[in-house]
Amino acid sequence: MGFEAARLALRSAGDDGCPNALWFSTVTPAYVDKTNATTIHEALRLDDDVPAFDFGGAQRSAVGALRTALNGPGTTLVVASDIRTGLPGGGDEVSGGDGASAVLVGDGPAVIAEYLGGASQSEEFVDRWRAPGGERSKLWEERFGETRYLPLGERAFQAVLKEADLSPEQVDQLIVTGLHTRAATALAGRLGVAGENVVDNRAGAIGNTGAAHPGLLLTSVLESATPGKVIALLVLADGADAMVFRATEAIASFQPSRTVDAQTEGGAPVTYGKFLAWRKMLPLEPPRRPEPLRPSSSAAGRSLDWKYGFVGRADPDTGAPQMPPLPSGSDPIPMADVPGTIVTYTIDHLVYSESPPVIFGIVDFDGGGRLPIELTDVAPDDVKPGVRVEMTFRKLFTSDDIHNYFWKARPIRGAN
């Protein structure tokens, strides 16, 4: 998810999307003792001299990465993602959502929102916690968290308005978010901003995506903002962090690659049983096939461009893309952003998979190139020849705690 959000951010930035650094924050990292940001870095095909760093594992680390980037030099791609887990029937399961967001922070004439200032309030209290390796967060009594967050949020908001020389009446859109929904809702009504200017938290459509939610809501607001609009973002997580932005003239010509609304509408239902299985809350009979072997680090290292960047090679005789690339191939041909068409397909109920059945399709890519590849985000009954697809970076399987990432094809919604 983090890669997908980052890719859309760079596409939307166009020629200005060339970060000097990549920072990644998540509460549910794929690895500890190994940097997670480097996987996103490799899939984005960023230059080797662009550093990639992880920002902690707490909810507040995501907004901390954003504030640090806003106060620093250069152009930084700030990515946040989260998987909200909770026991069946609990509040986190009901209200949580999985998501990712990415914000490109820099300067220059293409900037669509000017940063006017930020402020923070920090205090130690135990409201939500999860031990390393824990499957779910534990919560203290809800009223306790509300009593701590409300004064912290008010002080942070007042401080940022003072720094930006603004009054609450001058805030055109206010975003208040955090995993303590009760506190966020109560605080939004106490800050002096008109109720119609408080941004909907989208909980009904996508749930609360935790660490990703501040960037997601900020993105959705900017997609419809007009020049001069003042946007305040207030995040409640182990304290309170407030930021104020003003939309620039450049926002009038800004065209997002894929809006938050379009992504929300492009979703598909998932059965509750499958959801519980994916969350490891419901043990299922495994496929009666040998589990896959541990991915080879040395083999992956020899084919980074193909495995992570989906880069083919030109056939030396015809110039057509070779996928996977052969040793005889010549010039590299990036294929990750090239759409294709399903020619034929098969549905396999026997092959090992964490989410059976596996759907394989033969895809013809626009401009040349054909590849058998796994399909995702599609029901077996919806697959047919002629369906248009795009490439997406996904996990194939995990073995010996090594996650095997590669590319899959998914239908382009509304293209068929």
Secondary structure, 3 states (H helix, E strand, C coil): CHHHHHHHHHHHHHHHCCCCEEEEEECCCCCCCCCCHHHHHHHCCCCCCCCEEECCCCHHHHHHHHHHHHCCCCCEEEEEEECCCCCCCCHHHHHECCEEEEEEECCCCCCCEEEEEEEEEECCCCCEECCCCCCCCEECCHHHHHHHHHHHHHHHHHHHHHHHCCCHHHCCEEEEEECCHHHHHHHHCCCCCCHHHECCCCHHHHCECHHHHHHHHHHHHHCCCCCCCEEEEEEECCEEEEEEEEECHHHHHCCCCCCHHHHHHCCCCCCHHHHHHHCCCCCCCCCCCCCCCCCCHHHHHHCHHHHCCCEEEECCCCCCEECCCCCCCCCEEECCCCCEEEEEEEEECCCCCCCCCEEEEEEEECCCCEEEEEECCCCHHHCCCCCEEEEEEEEEEEECCEEEEEEEEEECCCCC
